[in-house]
Amino acid sequence: MTSTTTDNKVSAQDALAAAEARYRSAQAAADAAHAAASRQALDDAELEAAQAISAAITGEGDRATADAARERVEKLRRDHEWAQIELQAAERATGLAYDDVVTARRGVIAEEYLAAHAEHNNPKTRVNKLQAELPSLIAEFIELVEARDAQHARLAQEFQHFTEDERANINIPAGQPVVGRGQTGAQPVYVRTPALIDILKAAGLEVGGR
């Protein structure tokens, strides 16, 4: 997907895509240059020339065949030397194209960095709105929990004075008693929801206990 920017400026993503396309093209050219720079054809021609010269010397062959073999070797040597130059050029072009890709990728990271910075400092983002509301929400939560625990402590004390018959008339599901907290020492706020514990920790509050 092609991205657009204002004032017809090429985006970092488009610049990266173009750089990667040039790099792939340079790699293909380098692969072709590697194949063309092979000595196999020259080695074969040199062997054939040596055989032709030997045949001409022994009389089994003629000088014209040896001369033709020599011309072929000389041509292949020139081609091989030129292929080496083309290979060096292709390898250099590939290296430069790769450098362009690295630079373009950094351009993409730079755009993402600036975008992330702008979002981080935008008070309208959801995360920033929640972060701004979190202190008051936590304060309200703690106030409500303290009020609830104070009520439970009072009711638990009062409940101790009930007779057996009076207690039997109060139907509380098993495992869900109203538990009062101690009257001395630290007064912790009990939080049993893992998601909320994570929020409190992320807010920088000290969360402990079992």
C-alpha positions in Angstrom: 0.0 0.0 0.0 1.4 3.4 -1.0 1.4 6.0 1.7 1.1 9.7 1.0 2.5 12.8 2.6 1.8 16.5 2.2 3.7 18.7 -0.3 4.3 15.6 -2.5 7.1 14.5 -0.2 8.0 10.8 -0.4 7.2 9.1 2.8 9.8 7.1 4.6 7.9 3.9 3.9 7.9 4.6 0.2 11.6 5.5 0.3 12.3 2.2 2.0 10.3 0.2 -0.6 12.2 1.9 -3.4 15.5 1.2 -1.7 14.7 -2.4 -1.2 13.6 -2.8 -4.9 17.0 -1.3 -6.0 18.8 -3.7 -3.6 17.0 -6.7 -5.1 17.9 -5.5 -8.6 21.6 -5.0 -7.6 21.7 -8.5 -6.0 20.3 -10.0 -9.2 22.9 -8.2 -11.3 25.7 -9.4 -8.9 24.5 -13.0 -9.2 24.6 -12.7 -13.0 28.1 -11.2 -12.7 29.3 -14.0 -10.5 28.1 -16.5 -13.1 29.7 -14.6 -15.9 33.0 -14.4 -14.0 33.4 -18.1 -13.9 36.8 -19.5 -15.2 35.2 -22.7 -16.4 34.9 -21.8 -20.0 38.5 -20.3 -20.0 39.9 -23.4 -18.3 38.3 -25.7 -20.9 39.5 -23.5 -23.7 43.1 -23.5 -22.4 43.0 -27.3 -22.1 41.8 -27.6 -25.7 44.4 -25.2 -26.9 47.2 -27.2 -25.1 45.9 -30.4 -26.8 45.8 -28.7 -30.2 49.3 -27.4 -29.9 50.6 -30.8 -28.8 48.8 -32.3 -31.8 50.3 -29.7 -34.2 53.8 -30.5 -32.8 53.4 -34.2 -33.2 51.9 -33.9 -36.6 48.6 -35.4 -35.5 47.0 -32.0 -35.9 47.6 -28.8 -37.9 48.7 -25.3 -37.0 45.5 -23.7 -38.0 43.6 -25.6 -35.4 46.1 -24.6 -32.7 45.9 -20.9 -33.8 42.2 -21.0 -33.7 42.3 -22.5 -30.2 44.8 -19.7 -29.2 42.5 -17.0 -30.4 39.6 -18.5 -28.5 41.7 -18.6 -25.3 42.8 -15.0 -25.8 39.2 -13.9 -26.3 38.0 -15.8 -23.3 40.8 -14.3 -21.2 39.7 -10.8 -22.2 36.1 -11.6 -21.5 37.1 -13.1 -18.1 39.1 -10.0 -17.2 36.2 -7.8 -18.1 33.8 -10.0 -16.2 35.9 -9.5 -13.1 35.6 -5.8 -13.5 31.8 -6.1 -14.0 31.7 -8.3 -10.9 33.5 -5.8 -8.8 31.2 -3.1 -10.0 28.1 -5.2 -9.3 29.4 -6.0 -5.8 30.0 -2.3 -5.1 26.6 -1.4 -6.4 25.0 -4.1 -4.1 26.9 -2.7 -1.1 25.8 0.9 -1.9 22.2 -0.3 -2.4 22.3 -2.1 0.9 23.5 1.1 2.6 20.6 2.9 1.1 18.2 0.3 2.5 19.7 0.7 6.0 19.4 4.5 5.7 15.8 4.2 4.5 14.9 1.9 7.4 16.3 4.5 9.8 14.1 7.0 8.1 11.1 4.8 8.9 12.2 4.4 12.5 12.6 8.2 12.8 9.0 8.7 11.5 7.7 6.1 13.9 9.7 7.6 16.8 8.2 11.1 16.1 4.7 9.7 15.8 5.1 7.8 19.1 6.4 10.9 20.8 3.5 12.9 19.5 1.0 10.2 20.6 2.7 10.0 24.0 2.3 13.7 24.6 -1.3 13.8 23.2 -3.7 14.2 26.2 -6.6 12.9 24.0 -5.2 9.4 23.6 -7.0 6.7 25.5 -3.9 5.7 27.5 -3.2 9.2 28.6 -6.8 9.8 29.5 -6.8 6.7 31.7 -3.5 7.7 33.2 -4.9 11.1 34.1 -8.0 9.6 35.6 -6.1 6.8 37.5 -5.1 8.8 40.6 -8.6 9.9 41.3 -10.0 6.5 40.6 -7.5 4.8 42.9 -8.3 7.4 45.6 -12.0 6.8 45.2 -11.4 3.0 45.2 -9.4 3.2 48.4 -12.0 5.4 50.1 -14.7 3.0 49.2 -12.7 -0.1 50.4 -11.9 1.6 53.7 -15.6 2.4 54.2 -16.6 -1.1 53.4 -13.9 -2.7 55.7 -14.9 -0.4 58.5 -18.5 -1.5 58.1 -17.5 -5.1 58.0 -15.4 -4.8 61.1 -18.3 -3.2 63.0 -20.7 -5.9 61.8 -18.3 -8.7 62.6 -18.0 -7.4 66.2 -21.7 -7.1 66.6 -22.2 -10.5 65.1 -20.1 -12.1 67.9 -22.9 -11.2 70.4 -25.6 -13.0 68.4 -27.1 -16.2 69.9 -26.8 -19.4 68.1 -30.5 -19.2 67.0 -30.0 -15.6 65.8 -26.9 -16.7 63.8 -28.8 -19.6 62.3 -31.4 -17.2 60.9 -28.7 -15.4 58.9 -28.2 -17.3 55.7 -24.8 -16.6 54.3 -23.4 -18.8 51.4 -20.5 -20.9 52.4 -17.1 -19.2 51.7 -18.6 -15.7 51.7 -18.5 -14.4 55.3 -18.4 -10.8 56.3 -14.9 -10.5 57.8 -13.7 -7.7 60.1 -10.2 -6.5 60.1 -7.9 -5.8 63.1 -8.3 -2.6 65.1 -4.6 -1.9 65.5 -1.6 -1.7 63.3 -1.5 -1.1 59.5 -4.9 -1.1 57.8 -4.2 -2.7 54.4 -6.6 -2.5 51.5 -7.3 -6.0 50.2 -7.4 -6.4 46.4 -8.2 -9.8 44.9 -8.6 -8.9 41.3 -5.4 -9.7 39.3 -6.1 -7.1 36.6 -6.6 -4.4 39.2 -3.4 -5.4 41.0 -1.5 -5.0 37.7 -3.0 -1.5 37.3 -2.0 -0.5 40.8 1.6 -1.7 40.2 1.7 0.1 36.9 0.6 3.3 38.7 3.6 3.0 40.9 1.8 1.9 44.1 3.3 -0.7 46.4 1.4 -3.9 46.2 2.2 -6.9 48.4 0.8 -9.7 50.4 -0.4 -13.1 49.3 
